[in-house]
Amino acid sequence: MPSATFPVSDTLIVSVSGLRGIVGGSLTPDVAARYALAFVDGLPPGPVVVGRDGRTHGPLLARAIGEALARAGRDILDAGVAATPTIGIVVRDSGAAGGIQISASHNPAPYNGIKLFSAEGRVIGAAAGQAVLERFRAGPGSAPPAPARGARRDVDGTALHVALVLATVDAGAIRRARPRVWLDAGHGAGSRVGRALLEALGCDAEIAGGEPDGLFEHPPEPTAANLAAWLPRVAAAGADVGFFQDPDADRLAVATADGTYIGEECTLALAAENVLARCPGPVVVNCSSSAMTAAIAARHGVPCRVSAVGEANVVEAMLATGAVLGGEGNGGVIHPGVVLVRDSAVAMALVLDSMCRGGGIVPLARLAAELPRMAMEKERIDLPPRSSPRALAGALERVAAAFPEARPDRLDGLRLDWPGGWLLVRASNTEPIVRVVAEAASAAEAQAAIARARRAIDAAEGPPAPDG
């Protein structure tokens, strides 16, 4: 089946968290190779793991990166098509100096990109990413030729990944219950670990999009709108649960047996309820994630730390607090017992564990109904061309003043918390927009909070600048 087409914009996006662009346009094999060299130039000696998420142009970029690293004298551990969390595990457990995952995450098919891993097997932080960015922008240096060409060998971390995930749940209970699972791997890398995990858990599994060829049949981000035509397949298959991975398998969305989408935000909440019921301890979420997880943590008498947006920031906070679980509301669950990377495989296992702990199969709809009830609304506001950081800072102060009952926090943009709700206003790192997210007991309350924030932002723009 041919890949579906979706609107795209060809701008090479290079930031402290990686690189992405349209292959053959802004992202060429040469650009990918130069970015990879800018990364490894800052690494200690040792091999570098290289993997990819299954997109059609992944092999092209992998060859360019592999050749550049070999010429630079770096040995390459080629993981082939692999989930992003699998790459983190291979880096950590092989003693590699770092890792490169070729993936554009949930972007449409024409895109690809690069994610970078430290030797600890986690996505590099902002300081390390900034150093890579500066070396990339500076262009190739005048390093002496490598004394010898780097060698290449194949590695496969799937079995180890599955074993680590199995250790986090009661695999025997799941095998005895034998739940029927419908998995949409989305023609990405998720089928590699997803299929192996569901087989190891004894599930009766039906897998759609299991060929990791990048020929996406729906927009690859697993949102309710993108999956509208696919959700009925869960019920049609007679499944107990439906799982939906993004192309590099670091995010998971979940649907009930009747095909009801319960939301990416619920993935982390379901995982937190499972883990905290068995192993209470601190949890970490980013500041744009649902307050459901914080409410669950409070119910179990443990703290919930809020970090800045970004996987690396969540991980830093997890390490600082000794968290037993962390993640982001986009369906990304991070279990330190597996790897400090968002992981759809461990998310699936934790949901199945909750469904199968009573000797039978508890309907997922019942587990979802027991989660704290919150309503989240999101909006994006385009910034006018004359906007400046100072003007945006002024707008945020006006928003804070418009919510005198709220407690302000400026960890990442402006977050306002009040009993029963919160609002986050932050500038995008990649687009000239402001993102506004609100959560409250009802959609009407969340929408009203966004409307109040928007009025404050619009007022902060002031009158038009005079001509001349």
Secondary structure in CASP SS format (residue, H / E / C, confidence):
PFRMAT SS
TARGET T0000
AUTHOR 0000-0000-0000
METHOD secondary structure of the structure
MODEL  1
M C 1.00
P C 1.00
S C 1.00
A C 1.00
T C 1.00
F C 1.00
P C 1.00
V C 1.00
S C 1.00
D C 1.00
T C 1.00
L C 1.00
I E 1.00
V E 1.00
S E 1.00
V C 1.00
S C 1.00
G E 1.00
L E 1.00
R E 1.00
G E 1.00
I E 1.00
V E 1.00
G C 1.00
G C 1.00
S C 1.00
L E 1.00
T C 1.00
P H 1.00
D H 1.00
V H 1.00
A H 1.00
A H 1.00
R H 1.00
Y H 1.00
A H 1.00
L H 1.00
A H 1.00
F H 1.00
V H 1.00
D C 1.00
G C 1.00
L C 1.00
P C 1.00
P C 1.00
G C 1.00
P C 1.00
V E 1.00
V E 1.00
V E 1.00
G E 1.00
R E 1.00
D C 1.00
G C 1.00
R C 1.00
T C 1.00
H C 1.00
G H 1.00
P H 1.00
L H 1.00
L H 1.00
A H 1.00
R H 1.00
A H 1.00
I H 1.00
G H 1.00
E H 1.00
A H 1.00
L H 1.00
A H 1.00
R H 1.00
A C 1.00
G C 1.00
R C 1.00
D C 1.00
I E 1.00
L E 1.00
D E 1.00
A E 1.00
G E 1.00
V E 1.00
A C 1.00
A C 1.00
T H 1.00
P H 1.00
T H 1.00
I H 1.00
G H 1.00
I H 1.00
V H 1.00
V H 1.00
R H 1.00
D H 1.00
S H 1.00
G C 1.00
A C 1.00
A C 1.00
G E 1.00
G E 1.00
I E 1.00
Q E 1.00
I E 1.00
S C 1.00
A C 1.00
S C 1.00
H C 1.00
N C 1.00
P C 1.00
A C 1.00
P C 1.00
Y E 1.00
N E 1.00
G E 1.00
I E 1.00
K E 1.00
L E 1.00
F E 1.00
S C 1.00
A C 1.00
E C 1.00
G C 1.00
R C 1.00
V E 1.00
I C 1.00
G C 1.00
A H 1.00
A H 1.00
A H 1.00
G H 1.00
Q H 1.00
A H 1.00
V H 1.00
L H 1.00
E H 1.00
R H 1.00
F H 1.00
R H 1.00
A H 1.00
G C 1.00
P C 1.00
G C 1.00
S C 1.00
A C 1.00
P C 1.00
P C 1.00
A C 1.00
P C 1.00
A C 1.00
R C 1.00
G C 1.00
A C 1.00
R E 1.00
R E 1.00
D E 1.00
V C 1.00
D C 1.00
G C 1.00
T H 1.00
A H 1.00
L H 1.00
H H 1.00
V H 1.00
A H 1.00
L H 1.00
V H 1.00
L H 1.00
A C 1.00
T C 1.00
V C 1.00
D C 1.00
A H 1.00
G H 1.00
A H 1.00
I H 1.00
R H 1.00
R H 1.00
A H 1.00
R C 1.00
P C 1.00
R E 1.00
V E 1.00
W E 1.00
L E 1.00
D E 1.00
A C 1.00
G C 1.00
H C 1.00
G C 1.00
A C 1.00
G H 1.00
S H 1.00
R H 1.00
V H 1.00
G H 1.00
R H 1.00
A H 1.00
L H 1.00
L H 1.00
E H 1.00
A H 1.00
L C 1.00
G C 1.00
C C 1.00
D E 1.00
A E 1.00
E E 1.00
I E 1.00
A E 1.00
G C 1.00
G C 1.00
E C 1.00
P C 1.00
D C 1.00
G C 1.00
L C 1.00
F C 1.00
E C 1.00
H C 1.00
P C 1.00
P C 1.00
E C 1.00
P C 1.00
T C 1.00
A C 1.00
A C 1.00
N C 1.00
L C 1.00
A C 1.00
A C 1.00
W C 1.00
L C 1.00
P H 1.00
R H 1.00
V H 1.00
A H 1.00
A H 1.00
A C 1.00
G C 1.00
A C 1.00
D C 1.00
V E 1.00
G E 1.00
F E 1.00
F E 1.00
Q E 1.00
D C 1.00
P C 1.00
D C 1.00
A C 1.00
D C 1.00
R C 1.00
L E 1.00
A E 1.00
V E 1.00
A E 1.00
T C 1.00
A C 1.00
D C 1.00
G C 1.00
T C 1.00
Y E 1.00
I C 1.00
G C 1.00
E H 1.00
E H 1.00
C H 1.00
T H 1.00
L H 1.00
A H 1.00
L H 1.00
A H 1.00
A H 1.00
E H 1.00
N H 1.00
V H 1.00
L H 1.00
A H 1.00
R H 1.00
C C 1.00
P C 1.00
G C 1.00
P C 1.00
V E 1.00
V E 1.00
V E 1.00
N E 1.00
C C 1.00
S C 1.00
S C 1.00
S C 1.00
A C 1.00
M H 1.00
T H 1.00
A H 1.00
A H 1.00
I H 1.00
A H 1.00
A H 1.00
R H 1.00
H C 1.00
G C 1.00
V C 1.00
P C 1.00
C E 1.00
R E 1.00
V E 1.00
S E 1.00
A C 1.00
V C 1.00
G C 1.00
E H 1.00
A H 1.00
N H 1.00
V H 1.00
V H 1.00
E H 1.00
A H 1.00
M H 1.00
L H 1.00
A H 1.00
T H 1.00
G C 1.00
A C 1.00
V C 1.00
L E 1.00
G E 1.00
G E 1.00
E E 1.00
G C 1.00
N C 1.00
G C 1.00
G E 1.00
V E 1.00
I E 1.00
H E 1.00
P C 1.00
G C 1.00
V C 1.00
V E 1.00
L C 1.00
V C 1.00
R C 1.00
D C 1.00
S H 1.00
A H 1.00
V H 1.00
A H 1.00
M H 1.00
A H 1.00
L H 1.00
V H 1.00
L H 1.00
D H 1.00
S H 1.00
M H 1.00
C H 1.00
R C 1.00
G C 1.00
G C 1.00
G C 1.00
I C 1.00
V C 1.00
P C 1.00
L H 1.00
A H 1.00
R H 1.00
L H 1.00
A H 1.00
A H 1.00
E C 1.00
L C 1.00
P C 1.00
R C 1.00
M C 1.00
A E 1.00
M E 1.00
E E 1.00
K E 1.00
E E 1.00
R E 1.00
I E 1.00
D E 1.00
L C 1.00
P C 1.00
P C 1.00
R C 1.00
S C 1.00
S C 1.00
P H 1.00
R H 1.00
A H 1.00
L H 1.00
A H 1.00
G H 1.00
A H 1.00
L H 1.00
E H 1.00
R H 1.00
V H 1.00
A H 1.00
A H 1.00
A H 1.00
F C 1.00
P C 1.00
E C 1.00
A C 1.00
R E 1.00
P E 1.00
D E 1.00
R C 1.00
L C 1.00
D C 1.00
G C 1.00
L E 1.00
R E 1.00
L E 1.00
D E 1.00
W E 1.00
P C 1.00
G C 1.00
G E 1.00
W E 1.00
L E 1.00
L E 1.00
V E 1.00
R E 1.00
A E 1.00
S C 1.00
N C 1.00
T C 1.00
E C 1.00
P C 1.00
I E 1.00
V E 1.00
R E 1.00
V E 1.00
V E 1.00
A E 1.00
E E 1.00
A E 1.00
A C 1.00
S C 1.00
A H 1.00
A H 1.00
E H 1.00
A H 1.00
Q H 1.00
A H 1.00
A H 1.00
I H 1.00
A H 1.00
R H 1.00
A H 1.00
R H 1.00
R H 1.00
A H 1.00
I H 1.00
D H 1.00
A H 1.00
A H 1.00
E H 1.00
G C 1.00
P C 1.00
P C 1.00
A C 1.00
P C 1.00
D C 1.00
G C 1.00
END
